Amino acid sequence: MNDGTSALADLSPHDPPTSPFEGASPYDAYVRATVLNTLQAPLTEAADEMGFLVTTQVMELWFTLIVHEWRAARDAFTKDDLDSATEALVRSRRALEALNGSWRPIAGLTPAQFDGFRAAFGRASGFQSAMYRHMEFLLGDKSAALLRSHQGEPSVHETLREAYHAPSLYDEVLRFLHRQGLPVPASVHERDVTAPYEADPRVVEAWRRVYAGSQRHPLLPLGELLTDIAELVARWRFDHMMVVRRAMGARTGSAGSSGLAWLQARAARPVFPELWTVRDGL
């Protein structure tokens, strides 16, 4: 009786899955798994370094996907294509959920385990990630100083420079709200987009019109979807802070930053701030 456990063993030489590939398998040619699996190069014999490398590399892939989806959403908002923007934001929400789960392999590192390989990566630090910086720029957290730090890599710097000078995802959301007749002031929808976005009470009023009233506003699902994304980003930042706190406490960061203090300040900064403030007055 075949219970399914020996299905692969029962394949005959004539079954299609057993036919020899001409070169790399079609799967490998598409996914580039062989290339991916050569990118882990631990520098120590520490048992935990491989998990740290794989975790951070997986996060970089999620960053890439999230940036792709947020850019797609931003571009759709410029065309007043709410359906396409919403679809991209929903996809990014799923990617953010997966990103947040990526902390688990290293979430329990003790100081001794982390110190087993920490010196090997020298001045490397997560805040140097260009793709994460791209994410932050898309959220409206622009920084000329952090853009300048990537000047040594011309192609990376140019991509980030374009993101720095372009409207953020939230900028385009607010411009969209303005075109839908909501009271987003000109000082906001025509602002200098290279400056970090700061909350504006008049934008709170625009969102209040979406959230208040007895009739469900057609843009309420957009507000809640953006709130989901803001919460997931906040959870990622908080989990990052807790992983660092558990593994190294308040010691100076590897790149000379304040480490835990830096992450605490980032975790306290709200994403899409007016979507949180509007709830106070409902």
Sequence and secondary structure as in RCSB ss.txt:
>XXXX:A:sequence
MNDGTSALADLSPHDPPTSPFEGASPYDAYVRATVLNTLQAPLTEAADEMGFLVTTQVMELWFTLIVHEWRAARD
AFTKDDLDSATEALVRSRRALEALNGSWRPIAGLTPAQFDGFRAAFGRASGFQSAMYRHMEFLLGDKSAALLRSH
QGEPSVHETLREAYHAPSLYDEVLRFLHRQGLPVPASVHERDVTAPYEADPRVVEAWRRVYAGSQRHPLLPLGEL
LTDIAELVARWRFDHMMVVRRAMGARTGSAGSSGLAWLQARAARPVFPELWTVRDGL
>XXXX:A:secstr
   STTTTTT  TTSGGGS  SSS HHHHHH HHHHTT    SS  TTHHHHHHHHHHHHHHHHHHHHHHHHHHH
HHHTT HHHHHHHHHHHHHHHHHHHHTTGGGTT  HHHHHHHHGGGTT  GGG HHHHHHHHHHT   HHHHHTT
TTSHHHHHHHHHHHHS  HHHHHHHHHHHTT    HHHHTS TTS     HHHHHHHHHHH SSS  TTHHHHHH
HHHHHHHHHHHHHHHHHHHHHHHTT   TTSS THHHHHHHHHS SSTHHHHGGGG 
